[in-house]
Amino acid sequence: MESSGGGRPHTVRVITGASGQIGGALARALADRYGPGQIRAIYRERRGTAEDLDIAWVNGDILEKESLIAAFKGAETVFHLAALVSIHAVRAQEFHRTNVVGTRNVVEAALACGVRRLVHVSSIHAYDQHPLDEVLDESRGPADGPHQGPYDRSKAAGEVEVRRGIERGLDAVILNPTSVIGPYDGGPSAMGQVFLDLYRRRIPALIAGGYDWVDVRDFAAAAVAAETKARCGENYIVSGHWHTVRELAELSRQVTGVAAPRLEFPMWVARLWAPCQVVLDRCRGRRPLYTPASVRVMAHGNRRISSAKAQAELGLQPRPLAESVEDTYRWFDEHGMLGEGA
């Protein structure tokens, strides 16, 4: 392996993207396992929900390779979470810059520092979702065709950068989560905002689609296990359970007592209405609720995603969605977020 680690003992676990929801959950899981003194978290502007942890914080940017080299020194494992994830209209160049060039920098820095293992967090969108009537597992081809969305292509291309690093001697594994929900969502995330909007009765209508949601704590546990149990060069899909948007809203009602919207748009109406919804929400100074990209995901996401490999090798045990929804609202309540903007 290419290395300039300088003979330092490698005991530290480093997280890029530690200020996000997954990063916050992973930082807690790693601190519980190894002790907070063994965790180094990279942040750019804010520290997120892991700010209260007694871990080492390092300012850095995945687009600045030298800052990564400084952060990775002495690292046993690097968990690469930092990425651009967006359901809004984003130029393909922006996705490429963060999700491909940024990943390339992480790989280069890991090689330079002699990192023992890189755990790269990709996405289920790195896979071609079609055909929708067949099981989507790790044997599915990448989302690298011209008909794929720019985000999907960028995640598939980011995995190519990791594999190039493996060819040069880097020990790396790739995790592909579905949509992550659950506590530690201080942003909030797009899905966290949906839960808050349901509680505040700000969603006038549901759409007829659905998706596969996995609890952030289940994903964090799988990521911790991947450090020692995953096989080099392998992908692991980390999914939960597929539910309709209506079922998600009903689970929200059961927890909060707030009635779910009765109106439900068929998918063709949602596609036509999405651009108008974006304009309305922006005029109100709110994050867009339904966008053309989010509607496309709900309409064309594969319902038959398999996490059998992660369950067998990483011990993944997806909890029921009802538990995730309940714990999400409990976390929001404990952190005073249910009253904001009510």
C-alpha positions as CSV (number, residue, x, y, z in Angstrom):
1,M,0.0,0.0,0.0
2,E,1.2,3.5,-0.8
3,S,1.8,5.2,2.5
4,S,3.5,8.1,4.2
5,G,2.0,7.5,7.6
6,G,5.4,8.0,9.2
7,G,5.1,4.9,11.4
8,R,2.5,6.5,13.7
9,P,0.2,4.1,15.5
10,H,-3.1,3.9,13.7
11,T,-5.9,4.0,16.3
12,V,-8.2,6.9,15.3
13,R,-11.5,6.6,13.4
14,V,-12.1,9.6,11.1
15,I,-15.5,10.7,9.8
16,T,-16.0,13.0,6.9
17,G,-19.5,14.6,6.8
18,A,-19.8,14.3,10.6
19,S,-22.2,17.2,10.9
20,G,-25.0,15.5,9.0
21,Q,-27.6,13.2,10.4
22,I,-25.8,10.0,9.5
23,G,-22.5,11.4,10.7
24,G,-24.0,12.3,14.1
25,A,-25.4,8.8,14.6
26,L,-22.2,7.2,13.4
27,A,-20.0,9.4,15.7
28,R,-22.1,8.2,18.7
29,A,-21.9,4.6,17.7
30,L,-18.1,4.8,17.2
31,A,-17.6,6.7,20.5
32,D,-19.7,4.0,22.3
33,R,-17.5,1.3,20.8
34,Y,-14.0,2.8,21.0
35,G,-14.3,5.7,23.4
36,P,-14.7,9.4,22.3
37,G,-10.9,9.9,22.4
38,Q,-10.5,7.7,19.4
39,I,-12.9,9.6,17.1
40,R,-11.9,12.5,14.8
41,A,-14.7,14.3,13.1
42,I,-14.2,16.6,10.1
43,Y,-16.5,19.5,9.7
44,R,-16.7,22.5,7.3
45,E,-19.1,25.0,8.9
46,R,-21.1,23.4,11.6
47,R,-20.8,20.4,13.9
48,G,-24.4,19.2,13.9
49,T,-25.9,16.9,16.5
50,A,-22.6,15.3,17.5
51,E,-21.4,18.6,18.8
52,D,-22.0,17.5,22.4
53,L,-19.7,14.5,22.1
54,D,-16.2,14.7,23.6
55,I,-14.5,13.9,20.3
56,A,-11.8,15.7,18.3
57,W,-13.2,18.1,15.7
58,V,-11.0,19.1,12.7
59,N,-12.0,21.7,10.2
60,G,-11.6,20.4,6.7
61,D,-13.0,20.1,3.2
62,I,-13.1,17.1,0.9
63,L,-12.3,19.5,-2.0
64,E,-9.1,20.5,-0.3
65,K,-6.9,17.4,-0.3
66,E,-4.2,18.8,2.0
67,S,-6.8,19.3,4.7
68,L,-7.8,15.7,4.4
69,I,-4.2,14.5,4.6
70,A,-3.8,16.5,7.9
71,A,-7.0,15.0,9.2
72,F,-6.3,11.4,8.2
73,K,-2.8,11.1,9.8
74,G,-2.8,8.2,12.3
75,A,-6.2,7.0,11.1
76,E,-7.1,3.4,11.4
77,T,-10.3,3.8,9.5
78,V,-11.9,6.6,7.5
79,F,-15.7,6.7,7.1
80,H,-16.4,8.9,4.1
81,L,-19.9,10.3,4.4
82,A,-19.5,13.8,3.0
83,A,-21.5,14.3,-0.2
84,L,-23.9,16.5,-2.0
85,V,-27.4,15.1,-1.7
86,S,-30.3,17.1,-3.1
87,I,-33.9,16.7,-4.3
88,H,-33.7,20.1,-5.9
89,A,-32.5,21.2,-9.3
90,V,-28.7,21.1,-9.0
91,R,-26.3,21.3,-11.9
92,A,-24.5,18.1,-12.8
93,Q,-21.1,19.9,-12.3
94,E,-21.9,20.5,-8.6
95,F,-22.7,16.9,-8.0
96,H,-19.6,15.8,-9.9
97,R,-17.4,18.2,-8.0
98,T,-18.4,17.0,-4.5
99,N,-19.4,13.4,-5.1
100,V,-16.7,12.4,-7.6
101,V,-13.8,14.8,-7.2
102,G,-14.3,15.0,-3.4
103,T,-14.3,11.2,-3.2
104,R,-11.1,11.1,-5.3
105,N,-9.4,13.4,-2.8
106,V,-10.5,11.2,0.1
107,V,-9.0,8.1,-1.7
108,E,-5.8,9.9,-2.4
109,A,-5.5,11.2,1.2
110,A,-6.2,7.7,2.6
111,L,-3.5,6.2,0.4
112,A,-1.0,8.9,1.4
113,C,-1.7,8.4,5.1
114,G,-1.7,4.6,5.1
115,V,-5.3,4.3,6.3
116,R,-6.1,0.7,7.0
117,R,-9.6,0.8,5.8
118,L,-11.9,3.2,4.0
119,V,-15.7,2.8,4.4
120,H,-17.3,4.7,1.6
121,V,-20.9,5.6,2.0
122,S,-22.5,5.8,-1.5
123,S,-26.2,5.5,-2.2
124,I,-28.8,3.1,-3.5
125,H,-29.0,5.5,-6.4
126,A,-25.6,4.4,-7.6
127,Y,-27.5,1.4,-9.0
128,D,-29.8,1.4,-12.0
129,Q,-33.3,1.1,-10.5
130,H,-34.7,-0.7,-13.6
131,P,-36.1,-3.2,-14.1
132,L,-38.4,-2.3,-11.3
133,D,-40.1,-5.7,-11.1
134,E,-36.8,-7.5,-10.3
135,V,-34.9,-7.7,-7.0
136,L,-32.3,-4.9,-6.7
137,D,-29.2,-6.4,-5.0
138,E,-25.5,-5.8,-5.3
139,S,-25.3,-7.6,-8.7
140,R,-27.4,-4.7,-10.3
141,G,-25.5,-2.5,-12.8
142,P,-24.5,1.0,-12.1
143,A,-26.5,4.2,-12.8
144,D,-24.0,5.4,-15.3
145,G,-26.2,5.8,-18.5
146,P,-27.2,9.1,-20.1
147,H,-30.9,8.5,-19.0
148,Q,-29.9,8.5,-15.3
149,G,-30.2,11.7,-13.2
150,P,-27.0,13.7,-12.4
151,Y,-27.1,12.7,-8.7
152,D,-27.3,9.0,-9.6
153,R,-24.5,9.2,-12.1
154,S,-22.3,11.1,-9.6
155,K,-22.7,8.4,-6.9
156,A,-21.9,5.7,-9.4
157,A,-18.8,7.6,-10.6
158,G,-17.7,8.1,-6.9
159,E,-17.7,4.4,-6.5
160,V,-15.4,4.1,-9.6
161,E,-12.9,6.4,-7.7
162,V,-13.0,4.1,-4.7
163,R,-12.3,1.1,-6.9
164,R,-9.4,2.8,-8.5
165,G,-8.0,3.3,-5.0
166,I,-8.5,-0.4,-4.3
167,E,-6.5,-1.2,-7.5
168,R,-3.6,0.8,-5.9
169,G,-3.7,-1.1,-2.6
170,L,-6.4,0.7,-0.6
171,D,-8.6,-1.6,1.5
172,A,-12.1,-0.2,1.0
173,V,-15.7,-1.2,1.1
174,I,-18.8,0.5,-0.2
175,L,-22.2,0.9,1.6
176,N,-25.3,1.8,-0.3
177,P,-28.1,3.1,2.0
178,T,-31.7,3.8,1.0
179,S,-33.4,6.9,2.3
180,V,-32.3,7.4,5.9
181,I,-34.7,8.6,8.6
182,G,-34.7,8.7,12.4
183,P,-33.4,10.8,15.3
184,Y,-30.3,13.0,15.3
185,D,-31.8,15.1,12.5
186,G,-31.0,18.6,13.5
187,G,-30.9,20.0,10.0
188,P,-33.6,18.9,9.5
189,S,-33.1,16.6,6.5
190,A,-35.6,16.6,3.6
191,M,-37.4,13.6,5.2
192,G,-37.2,15.2,8.7
193,Q,-38.9,18.3,7.2
194,V,-41.7,16.1,5.9
195,F,-42.3,14.8,9.4
196,L,-42.4,18.3,10.8
197,D,-44.7,19.5,8.0
198,L,-47.1,16.6,8.6
199,Y,-47.1,17.6,12.3
200,R,-47.7,21.3,11.5
201,R,-50.4,20.4,8.9
202,R,-48.4,22.1,6.1
203,I,-48.8,19.2,3.6
204,P,-52.1,19.7,1.7
205,A,-51.9,16.4,-0.2
206,L,-49.9,13.2,-0.4
207,I,-48.6,11.6,-3.5
208,A,-49.2,8.0,-4.5
209,G,-45.6,6.8,-4.5
210,G,-43.4,5.3,-1.9
211,Y,-39.9,4.4,-1.0
212,D,-37.5,2.3,1.1
213,W,-36.6,3.9,4.4
214,V,-33.9,2.7,6.8
215,D,-33.3,3.9,10.3
216,V,-30.1,6.0,10.8
217,R,-29.2,3.9,13.8
218,D,-29.4,0.7,11.9
219,F,-27.2,2.2,9.2
220,A,-24.7,3.4,11.7
221,A,-24.5,-0.1,13.2
222,A,-23.9,-1.6,9.8
223,A,-21.2,1.0,9.1
224,V,-19.4,0.2,12.3
225,A,-19.6,-3.5,11.5
226,A,-18.2,-2.8,8.0
227,E,-15.0,-1.6,9.5
228,T,-14.0,-5.1,10.5
229,K,-16.5,-7.5,8.9
230,A,-17.0,-6.3,5.3
231,R,-14.9,-7.8,2.6
232,C,-12.5,-5.5,0.7
233,G,-14.0,-4.3,-2.6
234,E,-17.5,-5.4,-1.8
235,N,-20.7,-3.4,-1.9
236,Y,-23.4,-3.7,0.8
237,I,-26.9,-2.4,0.3
238,V,-28.3,-1.2,3.6
239,S,-32.0,-0.9,3.3
240,G,-35.0,-1.0,5.6
241,H,-38.6,-1.4,4.5
242,W,-40.6,-0.1,1.5
243,H,-43.7,1.8,2.4
244,T,-46.1,4.1,0.6
245,V,-46.2,7.8,1.5
246,R,-49.7,7.2,2.8
247,E,-48.5,4.5,5.2
248,L,-45.7,6.9,6.4
249,A,-48.3,9.6,7.0
250,E,-50.5,7.2,8.9
251,L,-47.6,6.2,11.1
252,S,-47.0,9.9,11.8
253,R,-50.7,10.3,12.8
254,Q,-50.5,7.4,15.2
255,V,-47.6,9.0,17.0
256,T,-48.7,12.7,16.9
257,G,-52.5,12.5,16.7
258,V,-52.4,14.9,13.8
259,A,-54.6,13.7,11.0
260,A,-52.9,12.9,7.7
261,P,-54.0,14.7,4.6
262,R,-56.9,13.0,2.9
263,L,-56.1,14.2,-0.6
264,E,-53.7,12.0,-2.5
265,F,-52.4,13.0,-6.0
266,P,-51.9,10.2,-8.5
267,M,-48.3,10.2,-9.8
268,W,-49.1,11.8,-13.1
269,V,-50.7,14.8,-11.3
270,A,-47.8,15.0,-8.9
271,R,-45.4,15.2,-11.9
272,L,-47.3,18.0,-13.5
273,W,-47.8,19.9,-10.2
274,A,-44.2,19.6,-8.8
275,P,-42.7,22.6,-10.7
276,C,-45.6,24.8,-9.4
277,Q,-45.1,23.5,-5.9
278,V,-41.4,24.5,-6.0
279,V,-42.4,28.1,-7.0
280,L,-45.0,28.4,-4.3
281,D,-42.7,27.1,-1.6
282,R,-39.9,29.4,-2.6
283,C,-42.3,32.4,-2.6
284,R,-43.2,31.5,0.9
285,G,-39.6,31.2,1.9
286,R,-39.9,27.5,2.6
287,R,-37.9,24.4,1.4
288,P,-39.8,23.0,-1.6
289,L,-42.0,20.1,-0.6
290,Y,-42.5,18.2,-3.8
291,T,-39.9,18.7,-6.6
292,P,-39.6,17.1,-10.0
293,A,-36.6,15.1,-8.7
294,S,-38.4,13.9,-5.5
295,V,-41.5,12.9,-7.4
296,R,-39.3,11.0,-9.9
297,V,-37.7,9.1,-7.0
298,M,-41.0,8.2,-5.4
299,A,-42.3,7.0,-8.8
300,H,-39.3,5.1,-10.0
301,G,-37.6,3.8,-6.9
302,N,-37.4,0.0,-6.8
303,R,-39.7,-1.7,-4.3
304,R,-37.7,-4.9,-4.2
305,I,-34.4,-3.8,-2.7
306,S,-32.5,-6.6,-0.9
307,S,-30.3,-6.1,2.1
308,A,-29.7,-9.8,2.5
309,K,-26.0,-9.5,2.1
310,A,-25.7,-6.8,4.8
311,Q,-27.9,-8.8,7.1
312,A,-25.8,-11.9,6.6
313,E,-22.3,-10.3,6.8
314,L,-22.8,-7.1,8.8
315,G,-25.6,-8.1,11.1
316,L,-28.0,-5.6,9.8
317,Q,-31.4,-5.8,11.5
318,P,-33.8,-3.2,10.1
319,R,-36.2,-2.1,12.8
320,P,-39.9,-1.5,12.0
321,L,-40.6,1.9,10.4
322,A,-43.1,2.6,13.1
323,E,-40.3,2.6,15.7
324,S,-38.3,5.0,13.6
325,V,-41.1,7.4,13.1
326,E,-41.9,7.4,16.9
327,D,-38.3,8.0,17.8
328,T,-38.0,10.8,15.2
329,Y,-40.8,12.7,16.8
330,R,-39.5,12.0,20.3
331,W,-36.1,13.4,19.3
332,F,-37.7,16.5,17.7
333,D,-39.7,17.1,20.8
334,E,-36.7,16.7,23.2
335,H,-34.8,19.2,21.1
336,G,-37.6,21.8,20.9
337,M,-38.1,21.4,17.1
338,L,-41.8,20.6,17.1
339,G,-42.7,24.1,18.3
340,E,-40.5,25.9,15.7
341,G,-42.6,27.6,13.0
342,A,-45.8,26.1,14.3
